[in-house]
Amino acid sequence: MARNKKEVPQINSSSTADIAFMLLIFFLITTSMDTDRGLARRLPQPTDPSQKQDDNIIVKERNVLQVRLNKDNQLMCTNEWIDIKQLKEKAKEFIANPNDEPNLPEKHVKNIPLLGGDCRITENHVISVQNDVGTSYQTYISVQNELVAAYNELRDELAKTKFGKKFKECSEAQQNAIKLFYPQKISEAEPRKYGGK
């Protein structure tokens, strides 16, 4: 006796593509992507081409804080190996020069009316950052964060002293006056090969 072959019922797959497409759209919309954040830097104003440029600008050695990173992510600050956690305090001392030390940036008088008129400031200071081509991105960002934190803390301290509030809570005019007192001057040199200690 011959057996009847049972037919396997077929699944209707006409809507499978539609379901897959809907799931794809759902996951694209609901998934958040990690985005890297850049460094907040303001470029200098463009120079007037009609004015003669002096390419031989001389900066006194005492006005420059040399910050160097090698390929092993070690940090040298003014010919001294330091930990990244020490950089903020070194930068604050350099920027403010509270005791008018002869080896730190020179102070000169600038009139800032909102801060009480004539102020002695270190306007000509520069923090020069140079890293090795092998320096890790994370270490580079950590150094930048410490330097920016030094400026932020100094500006906060001045804002609390002069206006009784944090820098971010000050009016735009007050913030501009504080920025004149502590201008952020971080210069980045082209990466080089430094090697280890």
Phi, psi and chi 1 to 4 in degrees:
 res  aa     phi    psi   chi1   chi2   chi3   chi4
   1 MET       -  131.2 -170.7  172.7 -178.1      -
   2 ALA   -80.9  135.4      -      -      -      -
   3 ARG   -88.1  141.9  -70.9 -172.1  169.8  170.4
   4 ASN   -81.9  130.2  -70.9  -19.8      -      -
   5 LYS   -78.2  128.1  -70.8 -174.3  178.7  176.2
   6 LYS   -83.2  134.7  -69.9 -172.9  176.8  179.5
   7 GLU   -84.9  134.6  -79.3 -169.3   27.5      -
   8 VAL   -78.4  127.6  178.0      -      -      -
   9 PRO   -65.8  138.4   16.8  -22.8      -      -
  10 GLN   -87.3  144.4  -64.4 -151.8  -12.5      -
  11 ILE   -89.3  134.1  -61.3  171.6      -      -
  12 ASN   -74.0  112.2 -176.6    1.7      -      -
  13 SER  -107.1   17.0   61.9      -      -      -
  14 SER   -67.7  -27.9   61.8      -      -      -
  15 SER   -98.0    1.0   62.6      -      -      -
  16 THR   -60.3  -43.0  -51.8      -      -      -
  17 ALA   -63.8  -38.5      -      -      -      -
  18 ASP   -64.9  -41.5  -66.9  -23.7      -      -
  19 ILE   -65.2  -44.0  -67.1  170.1      -      -
  20 ALA   -61.1  -42.4      -      -      -      -
  21 PHE   -63.5  -42.3 -177.5   70.6      -      -
  22 MET   -63.3  -41.4  -62.6  -76.6  -82.2      -
  23 LEU   -64.5  -41.8  -75.0  171.7      -      -
  24 LEU   -60.5  -46.9  178.3   64.4      -      -
  25 ILE   -61.1  -43.4  -63.8  -66.7      -      -
  26 PHE   -58.7  -47.8  172.2   77.2      -      -
  27 PHE   -70.0  -33.9  -74.7  114.6      -      -
  28 LEU   -65.0  -38.1  -76.2  173.5      -      -
  29 ILE   -75.5  -39.9  -69.0  171.4      -      -
  30 THR   -87.6  -15.2   58.9      -      -      -
  31 THR   -85.0  134.2  -55.6      -      -      -
  32 SER   -98.5  139.7   64.0      -      -      -
  33 MET  -100.1  142.7  -56.6  -98.8 -175.2      -
  34 ASP   -73.8  127.9  -72.1  -22.8      -      -
  35 THR  -118.2  132.0   54.8      -      -      -
  36 ASP   -75.1  140.3  -70.3  -27.2      -      -
  37 ARG  -100.6  145.1  -62.6  169.0  102.7 -166.7
  38 GLY   -89.3 -179.3      -      -      -      -
  39 LEU   -91.5  135.7  -65.6  171.2      -      -
  40 ALA   -80.1  107.5      -      -      -      -
  41 ARG  -132.9  137.6  -69.3  -73.7 -178.5  -95.1
  42 ARG  -103.9  125.1 -178.1  171.8  -67.5 -160.4
  43 LEU   -73.6  149.4  -65.1  174.0      -      -
  44 PRO   -66.5  157.4   20.0  -27.2      -      -
  45 GLN   -63.6  144.7  -65.5  -65.9  -34.2      -
  46 PRO   -63.6  143.5   14.5  -20.4      -      -
  47 THR   -84.5  155.1   55.7      -      -      -
  48 ASP   -76.7  118.7 -174.8   -1.1      -      -
  49 PRO   -63.4  -20.9   12.8  -17.1      -      -
  50 SER   -76.2  -19.7   62.9      -      -      -
  51 GLN   -85.2  142.9  -67.4  179.8  -14.3      -
  52 LYS   -73.8  133.1 -174.4  179.3  176.7 -171.5
  53 GLN   -93.4  136.0  -65.2  -66.2  -42.8      -
  54 ASP  -101.3  102.7 -176.3   11.0      -      -
  55 ASP   -77.7  -13.3  -68.3  -22.9      -      -
  56 ASN  -100.6   56.1  -61.2  -38.6      -      -
  57 ILE   -74.2  126.9  -63.0  171.6      -      -
  58 ILE  -101.9  123.8  -62.0  170.9      -      -
  59 VAL  -111.8  126.8  178.7      -      -      -
  60 LYS   -63.6  141.7  -69.0 -176.9 -178.9  177.1
  61 GLU   -57.8  -36.3 -171.9  175.7  -29.6      -
  62 ARG   -66.9  -19.8   71.7 -179.9  -85.0 -172.3
  63 ASN   -88.8    0.5  -69.8  -24.7      -      -
  64 VAL  -117.6  126.9  179.3      -      -      -
  65 LEU  -101.6  111.5  178.1   67.8      -      -
  66 GLN   -84.4  120.7  -64.0  -76.0  -16.6      -
  67 VAL  -120.4  119.0  177.3      -      -      -
  68 ARG  -127.6  139.2  -67.1 -167.0  172.6  109.4
  69 LEU  -117.0  134.3  -79.2  161.0      -      -
  70 ASN   -99.7 -177.9   68.1   12.2      -      -
  71 LYS   -66.9  -20.0   67.6  178.1  176.7   58.3
  72 ASP   -92.6   13.5  -61.4  -39.1      -      -
  73 ASN    62.7   29.7  -61.2  -39.0      -      -
  74 GLN   -94.4  144.8  -63.7  163.2  -35.9      -
  75 LEU  -110.8  128.6  176.6   65.7      -      -
  76 MET  -115.4  129.3  179.2  179.7  -89.1      -
  77 CYS  -128.1  115.5 -176.9      -      -      -
  78 THR    47.7   59.1   58.2      -      -      -
  79 ASN    60.5   26.0  -59.7  -38.2      -      -
  80 GLU  -136.1  128.9  178.0 -174.7   -7.2      -
  81 TRP   -76.3  124.5  -66.0  101.0      -      -
  82 ILE  -133.5  166.6   63.8  168.4      -      -
  83 ASP   -83.7  151.1 -170.4   68.5      -      -
  84 ILE   -58.6  -32.5  -69.8  177.2      -      -
  85 LYS   -65.9  -21.0  -66.3  172.2 -172.9  160.6
  86 GLN   -86.3  -13.8  -61.7  171.6  -69.2      -
  87 LEU   -63.8  -40.2 -179.2   60.2      -      -
  88 LYS   -59.9  -46.4 -180.0  171.0   60.7  175.6
  89 GLU   -66.3  -39.0  -70.2  -53.1  -45.0      -
  90 LYS   -62.6  -42.8  -75.8 -120.9 -178.1 -139.8
  91 ALA   -66.0  -42.1      -      -      -      -
  92 LYS   -60.3  -44.8  -78.6  175.2   69.9  172.3
  93 GLU   -63.1  -39.9 -177.9 -175.4    8.0      -
  94 PHE   -66.0  -47.1  173.8   80.5      -      -
  95 ILE   -65.3  -44.4  -63.2  161.6      -      -
  96 ALA   -84.4  -34.2      -      -      -      -
  97 ASN    42.3   62.6 -170.1    5.4      -      -
  98 PRO   -61.6  -30.8   21.0  -28.6      -      -
  99 ASN  -101.5   12.1  -58.5  -38.8      -      -
 100 ASP    51.9   49.8 -154.9    4.3      -      -
 101 GLU   -67.8  144.0  -59.7  -75.8  -22.2      -
 102 PRO   -71.4  -19.0   21.8  -29.4      -      -
 103 ASN   -94.9    0.5   59.2  -30.7      -      -
 104 LEU  -109.2  170.6  -66.1  176.5      -      -
 105 PRO   -53.1  140.6  -25.4   33.7      -      -
 106 GLU   -71.3  145.9   57.8 -169.0  -16.1      -
 107 LYS  -102.0  146.3  -70.4 -169.8  164.8 -165.2
 108 HIS  -141.5  165.0   69.5  -83.0      -      -
 109 VAL   -87.4  133.1  175.8      -      -      -
 110 LYS  -135.1  136.6 -177.1  165.3 -170.7  162.8
 111 ASN   -85.3  114.9 -170.7  -53.3      -      -
 112 ILE  -124.6   94.7  -52.4  174.0      -      -
 113 PRO   -52.6  -42.9  -24.5   32.0      -      -
 114 LEU   -67.0  -18.8  -82.5  177.5      -      -
 115 LEU  -102.6   14.2  -61.6  179.9      -      -
 116 GLY   100.8   17.0      -      -      -      -
 117 GLY    97.6 -126.2      -      -      -      -
 118 ASP   -72.1  124.3  -71.2  -18.2      -      -
 119 CYS  -124.8  141.6  -57.3      -      -      -
 120 ARG   -91.7  114.4  -70.6 -176.0   48.4   76.6
 121 ILE  -129.1  163.7   62.8  172.2      -      -
 122 THR  -105.4   58.0   60.0      -      -      -
 123 GLU   -62.6  -27.0 -174.1  178.7   35.4      -
 124 ASN   -88.4    6.3  -63.2  -34.6      -      -
 125 HIS   -71.5  153.7   77.4  -85.8      -      -
 126 VAL  -142.6  134.1  176.3      -      -      -
 127 ILE  -103.1  114.0  -62.2  176.0      -      -
 128 SER   -99.8  116.9  174.9      -      -      -
 129 VAL  -106.7  127.6 -179.8      -      -      -
 130 GLN  -137.4  131.7 -170.3  162.5   36.7      -
 131 ASN  -121.4  162.1   60.1  -70.0      -      -
 132 ASP   -80.0  155.0 -172.9  -85.3      -      -
 133 VAL   -63.9  -20.8  -69.0      -      -      -
 134 GLY   -94.2    1.9      -      -      -      -
 135 THR   -64.0  138.2  -56.6      -      -      -
 136 SER   -71.9  150.0   77.7      -      -      -
 137 TYR   -61.3  -41.0 -177.9   71.2      -      -
 138 GLN   -62.1  -42.0 -175.6   57.2   48.4      -
 139 THR   -66.2  -41.4  -54.5      -      -      -
 140 TYR   -59.0  -46.4  170.5   78.3      -      -
 141 ILE   -64.6  -39.3  -68.1  -64.0      -      -
 142 SER   -61.3  -41.2  -63.2      -      -      -
 143 VAL   -64.8  -45.4  165.5      -      -      -
 144 GLN   -60.3  -42.4  -68.7  -70.6  -23.6      -
 145 ASN   -61.4  -42.2  -75.0  -17.9      -      -
 146 GLU   -64.4  -40.1  -68.0  -62.2  -50.2      -
 147 LEU   -67.9  -43.4  -66.3  174.4      -      -
 148 VAL   -66.0  -37.2  170.9      -      -      -
 149 ALA   -63.1  -35.1      -      -      -      -
 150 ALA   -61.6  -47.3      -      -      -      -
 151 TYR   -62.6  -44.4  -79.1  103.7      -      -
 152 ASN   -61.1  -42.3  -70.3  -17.8      -      -
 153 GLU   -66.6  -42.5  -77.4 -173.3   16.7      -
 154 LEU   -63.3  -41.0  -74.3  169.6      -      -
 155 ARG   -66.9  -39.1  -72.0  173.6  176.0  177.3
 156 ASP   -63.2  -43.9  -96.2  -13.2      -      -
 157 GLU   -61.7  -43.5  -70.2  166.7   11.0      -
 158 LEU   -66.6  -41.3 -176.8   60.6      -      -
 159 ALA   -62.4  -41.9      -      -      -      -
 160 LYS   -66.3  -38.3  -74.5  176.1 -174.7  171.1
 161 THR   -68.3  -45.9  -57.3      -      -      -
 162 LYS   -86.5  -36.6  -65.1  -68.4 -176.3  179.6
 163 PHE  -121.0   -3.7  -53.5  116.8      -      -
 164 GLY    71.7   21.8      -      -      -      -
 165 LYS  -152.2  168.8   50.5 -170.9  169.4 -175.4
 166 LYS   -69.1  158.9  -70.2 -175.9  176.6 -178.7
 167 PHE   -55.9  -45.3  175.4   74.1      -      -
 168 LYS   -67.1  -21.3  -67.3 -157.7  176.4 -150.6
 169 GLU   -87.8   -9.2  -63.5  168.1   -3.4      -
 170 CYS   -74.4  159.6  -68.2      -      -      -
 171 SER   -70.2  167.3   68.8      -      -      -
 172 GLU   -61.4  -39.5 -172.6  176.6  -16.0      -
 173 ALA   -64.5  -42.2      -      -      -      -
 174 GLN   -65.0  -42.4  -68.2  169.4  -25.7      -
 175 GLN   -62.2  -41.2  -74.2 -176.1    0.5      -
 176 ASN   -63.6  -37.7  -70.9  -23.6      -      -
 177 ALA   -65.2  -41.4      -      -      -      -
 178 ILE   -67.5  -37.0  -68.1  168.8      -      -
 179 LYS   -66.6  -30.7  -74.6  177.8 -176.2  177.0
 180 LEU   -67.6  -36.4  -77.5  173.9      -      -
 181 PHE   -70.9  -42.8 -165.5   94.6      -      -
 182 TYR  -123.6   76.3  -71.8  126.8      -      -
 183 PRO   -71.5  136.3   25.4  -31.0      -      -
 184 GLN   -81.5  115.4 -176.0  171.7  -50.2      -
 185 LYS  -129.0   89.9  -65.0 -171.8  174.5 -176.7
 186 ILE  -115.4  118.3  -59.4  173.0      -      -
 187 SER  -107.2  134.9  166.8      -      -      -
 188 GLU  -111.9  121.7  -65.5 -168.5   42.9      -
 189 ALA   -89.8  161.9      -      -      -      -
 190 GLU   -65.1  136.5 -168.4  173.2  -31.3      -
 191 PRO   -57.3  146.2  -21.8   31.6      -      -
 192 ARG  -131.8  178.3  -69.5 -173.2 -179.8  172.0
 193 LYS  -101.9  111.4  -75.1 -164.3  174.3 -119.9
 194 TYR  -101.8  -31.9  -75.5  118.9      -      -
 195 GLY    82.1 -163.7      -      -      -      -
 196 GLY   -93.0 -167.2      -      -      -      -
 197 LYS   -63.2      -  -83.8 -171.0 -174.5  178.9
